[in-house]
Amino acid sequence: MEVVEIHNYPELMDQCCDLINMEWPRNKTARYEQQFRFAVKETDENANKLRTLEMSRDELPTCLVLVLSHEVLGHSKISPIPSIPSGCFIESVVIHPDYRGKGLGKFIMARTEDYVRSRGIQTAYLSTIDKQEFYRKLGYTECEPVQIYGGPVARKLNAELESLNKINKTNDSKEVHLPLASSVSTVTMSPPPPPLPPSPANTAAVVSRSTKVYMKKDL
Ligand SMILES: CC(C)(COP(=O)(O)OP(=O)(O)OC[C@H]1O[C@@H](n2cnc3c(N)ncnc32)[C@H](O)[C@@H]1OP(=O)(O)O)[C@@H](O)C(=O)NCCC(=O)NCCS
């Protein structure tokens, strides 16, 4: 059993795609792809997943796969954090459903950390909705949200939110939380419009945003 960089084993990409699909079907996988700023259309969704894996390289972002006898049993992805050069962001950690609970999640995380440590990275960050216990056992502790995107779009959003903040400072203000890139930013604005009527989709969005936890580990 070994953990390898997917870009050195392109023949494993289809299998890896299937594994990611199994855990994060269409809508969630689309979110994964948007981290790379691809426009996701239903028709070319699978091509985009492959493209995401094809972006893997020695310097981050890197996708690692856990392989046993040419079978992909796990995946993790390591991305750089432009605002924290000594840190990295670990995401899309997944073990094949048939192989969970056997220590493989711990194993791929250990190898992922070795990989980033060998590149001089000192702190690993991640976010999770419901796997805090798993990561806690591996030494991760809760931390403030980190902004993992530092490109022009994120900077423009930041600037716009800052100017909104200034404009609304004099208004009858109420603190609200807006999603910014992949982190959460606090700005001051006028009161929001009344909430939408409850629906399963709305409820899921609210729950997932409000329960996302950031964690970190010094390596
Ligand atoms: C989370 C995941 C990667 C864990 O992989 P795994 O191979 O089942 O985990 P391991 O067997 O290596 O478990 C390591 C330790 O974490 C614990 N653990 C694993 N999953 C856990 C969970 N959901 N809640 C609490 N503890 C958990 C195990 O009991 C074990 O504890 P121990 O060392 O005291 O025996 C796997 O369940 C998975 O792929 N889940 C779906 C995808 C996902 O949610 N990924 C995380 C995205 S943030």
The ligand as a Gaussian input file, in Angstrom:
#p B3LYP/6-31G(d) Opt

LIG

0 1
 C      -13.276000      10.673000       7.426000
 C      -12.610000       9.454000       6.782000
 C      -11.547000       9.946000       5.803000
 C      -11.949000       8.636000       7.912000
 O      -11.267000       7.553000       7.333000
 P      -11.197000       6.137000       8.048000
 O      -10.258000       5.274000       7.303000
 O      -12.563000       5.608000       8.247000
 O      -10.602000       6.539000       9.481000
 P       -9.579000       5.706000      10.353000
 O      -10.003000       4.266000      10.376000
 O       -8.181000       5.971000       9.923000
 O       -9.818000       6.346000      11.794000
 C       -8.787000       6.956000      12.548000
 C       -9.350000       7.307000      13.894000
 O      -10.396000       8.287000      13.725000
 C      -11.637000       7.792000      14.248000
 N      -12.689000       8.204000      13.333000
 C      -12.803000       7.966000      12.028000
 N      -13.911000       8.522000      11.526000
 C      -14.505000       9.126000      12.570000
 C      -15.708000       9.875000      12.710000
 N      -16.517000      10.118000      11.659000
 N      -16.025000      10.362000      13.933000
 C      -15.222000      10.124000      15.009000
 N      -14.064000       9.413000      14.930000
 C      -13.727000       8.929000      13.728000
 C      -11.481000       6.277000      14.275000
 O      -12.311000       5.706000      15.237000
 C      -10.005000       6.120000      14.606000
 O       -9.842000       6.310000      15.982000
 P       -8.702000       5.493000      16.795000
 O       -7.369000       5.953000      16.222000
 O       -8.908000       5.913000      18.209000
 O       -8.953000       4.044000      16.545000
 C      -13.628000       8.538000       6.084000
 O      -14.631000       8.201000       6.982000
 C      -14.275000       9.158000       4.845000
 O      -13.771000       9.050000       3.752000
 N      -15.444000       9.814000       5.049000
 C      -16.179000      10.428000       3.948000
 C      -15.486000      11.640000       3.391000
 C      -15.296000      12.720000       4.424000
 O      -16.201000      13.055000       5.165000
 N      -14.082000      13.263000       4.471000
 C      -13.718000      14.318000       5.362000
 C      -14.001000      15.612000       4.740000
 S      -13.681000      16.935000       5.908000

